[in-house]
């Protein structure tokens, strides 16, 4: 669902959410402002509530028309 809405491609895996993808990829509970890259996407943890990822910013590094990079704020992570 997120792949279609955000026009990004996350791999198939044992997760159902973007937050689940982040946890599986990192292998640990992230902290606010932690960043990592996966293919052409940069993920930044914006907000945490305890151990729960609340907000993630995803920046697509490949340029679109006009030379701008795509930037997505996923809002609430579920």
TIKOL-895535 format. One record per residue: residue number from 1; residue in one letter; x, z, y of N, C-alpha, C in turn. Coordinates in pm, whole numbers. Each point is the difference from the previous one (the first is absolute). Last residue first. Example, Ala and Ser with C-alpha at 12.3 -4.5 7.8 and 13.67 -1.06 7.14 Angstrom:
BEGIN
+------+------+--------+--------+--------+--------+--------+--------+--------+--------+--------+
! resi ! resn !    n_x !    n_z !    n_y !   ca_x !   ca_z !   ca_y !    c_x !    c_z !    c_y !
+------+------+--------+--------+--------+--------+--------+--------+--------+--------+--------+
!    2 !    S !   1285 !    708 !   -225 !     82 !      6 !    119 !    -77 !     73 !    109 !
!    1 !    A !     29 !     -7 !   -572 !    -89 !      0 !    119 !     90 !      0 !    120 !
+------+------+--------+--------+--------+--------+--------+--------+--------+--------+--------+
***
This chain:
BEGIN
+------+------+--------+--------+--------+--------+--------+--------+--------+--------+--------+
! resi ! resn !    n_x !    n_z !    n_y !   ca_x !   ca_z !   ca_y !    c_x !    c_z !    c_y !
+------+------+--------+--------+--------+--------+--------+--------+--------+--------+--------+
!   78 !    X !    265 !   1144 !    291 !    -89 !     62 !    -99 !     57 !    -11 !   -137 !
!   77 !    X !    119 !    -21 !    575 !     42 !    -34 !   -136 !    -91 !     71 !    -97 !
!   76 !    X !    -89 !   -150 !    530 !     -3 !    104 !   -102 !     45 !    -55 !   -135 !
!   75 !    X !    154 !   -308 !    367 !    -92 !    110 !     28 !      9 !    104 !   -109 !
!   74 !    X !    262 !   -417 !     55 !   -100 !     14 !   -105 !   -101 !    109 !     29 !
!   73 !    X !    295 !   -349 !    298 !    -13 !    145 !    -11 !   -113 !     22 !    -99 !
!   72 !    X !    353 !   -432 !    111 !   -127 !     51 !    -47 !      4 !    151 !     -2 !
!   71 !    X !    262 !   -486 !    190 !      5 !    145 !     -7 !   -139 !     50 !    -35 !
!   70 !    X !    342 !   -480 !     15 !   -130 !     62 !    -22 !     15 !    150 !     -9 !
!   69 !    X !    318 !   -334 !    298 !    -13 !     56 !   -134 !   -136 !     65 !    -12 !
!   68 !    X !    128 !   -431 !    319 !    -24 !    143 !     -7 !     -5 !     47 !   -143 !
!   67 !    X !     53 !   -465 !    182 !    120 !     78 !    -19 !    -20 !    150 !     -6 !
!   66 !    X !   -308 !   -398 !     34 !     30 !     68 !    124 !    120 !     92 !    -12 !
!   65 !    X !   -258 !    -91 !   -440 !      3 !    -93 !    112 !     23 !     78 !    128 !
!   64 !    X !    178 !    284 !   -376 !   -118 !    -86 !      2 !     17 !   -100 !    113 !
!   63 !    X !    382 !    291 !   -309 !    -64 !    -33 !    126 !   -119 !    -91 !    -20 !
!   62 !    X !    209 !    400 !   -323 !      3 !   -145 !     15 !    -79 !    -36 !    125 !
!   61 !    X !     26 !    454 !   -144 !    119 !    -49 !     70 !      5 !   -151 !     14 !
!   60 !    X !   -391 !    399 !    -18 !     38 !   -118 !    -77 !    114 !    -68 !     74 !
!   59 !    X !   -185 !    527 !    -13 !     43 !   -111 !     85 !     46 !   -113 !    -90 !
!   58 !    X !   -311 !    484 !    -19 !     64 !   -108 !    -76 !     32 !   -113 !     97 !
!   57 !    X !   -127 !    564 !     -6 !     12 !   -121 !     80 !     76 !   -102 !    -84 !
!   56 !    X !   -315 !    456 !   -121 !    119 !    -80 !    -26 !     -4 !   -121 !     91 !
!   55 !    X !   -253 !    523 !    -90 !     10 !   -124 !     75 !    134 !    -67 !    -26 !
!   54 !    X !   -148 !    393 !   -247 !   -120 !    -29 !     78 !      5 !   -135 !     71 !
!   53 !    X !    216 !    279 !   -451 !     34 !   -101 !    101 !   -129 !    -37 !     72 !
!   52 !    X !    110 !    478 !   -257 !    -81 !   -122 !      6 !     47 !    -92 !    112 !
!   51 !    X !    145 !    460 !   -114 !     64 !    -99 !    -87 !    -70 !   -135 !      5 !
!   50 !    X !    -82 !    293 !    409 !     52 !     63 !   -121 !     76 !   -103 !    -81 !
!   49 !    X !   -182 !   -250 !    323 !    -75 !    125 !      0 !     37 !     71 !   -129 !
!   48 !    X !    226 !   -423 !    331 !    -19 !     68 !   -129 !    -86 !    124 !     24 !
!   47 !    X !    156 !   -501 !    269 !    -61 !    133 !     -3 !    -17 !     49 !   -143 !
!   46 !    X !    252 !   -402 !    112 !    -39 !     43 !    135 !    -54 !    143 !     -1 !
!   45 !    X !    340 !   -342 !   -303 !    -96 !    109 !    -14 !    -26 !     56 !    140 !
!   44 !    X !    155 !   -509 !   -144 !     40 !    120 !     73 !   -111 !    104 !    -15 !
!   43 !    X !    197 !   -510 !   -217 !    -99 !    108 !     -4 !     55 !    120 !     76 !
!   42 !    X !     78 !   -569 !    -43 !     61 !    128 !     36 !   -112 !    103 !      6 !
!   41 !    X !     73 !   -516 !   -252 !    -82 !    102 !     64 !     81 !    126 !     28 !
!   40 !    X !    112 !   -420 !   -254 !     -4 !    -28 !    144 !    -84 !    103 !     77 !
!   39 !    X !    201 !    156 !   -452 !     -4 !   -144 !     27 !     -5 !    -21 !    151 !
!   38 !    X !    -20 !    459 !    -29 !    -32 !    -62 !   -128 !    -26 !   -147 !     31 !
!   37 !    X !    223 !    480 !    256 !    -40 !   -140 !     -3 !    -28 !    -43 !   -142 !
!   36 !    X !    -19 !    493 !    306 !     65 !    -77 !   -106 !    -51 !   -142 !      8 !
!   35 !    X !      0 !    528 !    282 !    -23 !   -144 !     -9 !     67 !    -56 !   -124 !
!   34 !    X !   -184 !    494 !    269 !     80 !    -62 !   -107 !    -39 !   -146 !    -10 !
!   33 !    X !   -217 !    321 !    296 !    104 !    -89 !     54 !     93 !    -58 !   -106 !
!   32 !    X !   -267 !    420 !   -159 !    -36 !    -78 !    118 !    124 !    -70 !     54 !
!   31 !    X !     25 !    103 !   -513 !    -18 !     81 !    120 !    -37 !    -93 !    116 !
!   30 !    X !    -69 !    -39 !   -576 !     71 !    -35 !    123 !    -24 !    101 !    112 !
!   29 !    X !     18 !     45 !   -552 !    -95 !     16 !    110 !     75 !    -30 !    130 !
!   28 !    X !    173 !   -246 !   -446 !     -9 !    136 !     55 !   -107 !      3 !    109 !
!   27 !    X !    132 !   -401 !   -231 !     30 !     97 !   -105 !      1 !    144 !     49 !
!   26 !    X !    -78 !   -471 !    207 !    100 !     97 !     45 !     42 !     96 !   -110 !
!   25 !    X !   -339 !   -324 !    -93 !    121 !    -69 !     42 !    111 !     98 !     38 !
!   24 !    X !   -434 !    162 !   -112 !     65 !    -59 !   -117 !    133 !    -64 !     36 !
!   23 !    X !   -266 !    173 !    352 !     49 !    108 !    -86 !     75 !    -55 !   -122 !
!   22 !    X !   -212 !   -311 !    284 !    112 !     65 !     69 !     61 !    108 !    -88 !
!   21 !    X !   -392 !   -208 !   -154 !    113 !    -93 !     -6 !    124 !     64 !     63 !
!   20 !    X !   -400 !    234 !     42 !     48 !      5 !   -138 !    119 !    -91 !    -21 !
!   19 !    X !   -221 !    -18 !    411 !     72 !    127 !    -11 !     58 !     16 !   -141 !
!   18 !    X !   -280 !   -362 !     77 !    130 !    -24 !     63 !     83 !    127 !     -7 !
!   17 !    X !   -359 !    -48 !   -384 !      1 !      5 !    146 !    138 !    -34 !     53 !
!   16 !    X !   -108 !     34 !   -467 !   -122 !    -62 !     50 !     -4 !     -7 !    151 !
!   15 !    X !    387 !     17 !   -443 !    -52 !     61 !    121 !   -122 !    -77 !     46 !
!   14 !    X !    354 !   -102 !   -349 !    -82 !    113 !    -41 !    -54 !     75 !    122 !
!   13 !    X !    122 !   -534 !     32 !     64 !    122 !    -47 !   -101 !    105 !    -38 !
!   12 !    X !    129 !   -532 !    245 !    -90 !     72 !    -90 !     72 !    126 !    -47 !
!   11 !    X !    149 !   -200 !    477 !      5 !    -28 !   -144 !   -107 !     76 !    -76 !
!   10 !    X !    -62 !   -173 !    509 !     63 !    112 !    -69 !     -1 !    -31 !   -148 !
!    9 !    X !    -67 !   -295 !    469 !     -1 !     -2 !   -145 !     78 !    119 !    -54 !
!    8 !    X !   -311 !   -152 !    472 !    130 !     36 !    -55 !    -10 !     -5 !   -151 !
!    7 !    X !   -352 !    -35 !    365 !     73 !   -122 !    -29 !    145 !     30 !    -39 !
!    6 !    X !   -380 !    308 !     89 !    119 !      0 !     83 !     84 !   -125 !    -15 !
!    5 !    X !   -410 !     57 !   -250 !    -30 !     42 !    137 !    119 !    -12 !     93 !
!    4 !    X !     55 !    -92 !   -469 !    -83 !   -100 !     67 !    -24 !     37 !    146 !
!    3 !    X !    242 !    303 !   -271 !     73 !   -126 !      4 !    -78 !   -105 !     78 !
!    2 !    X !   -201 !    415 !    -99 !     90 !      5 !    117 !     78 !   -130 !     13 !
!    1 !    X !   -271 !     35 !   -378 !    -83 !      0 !    119 !     87 !      0 !    126 !
+------+------+--------+--------+--------+--------+--------+--------+--------+--------+--------+
***
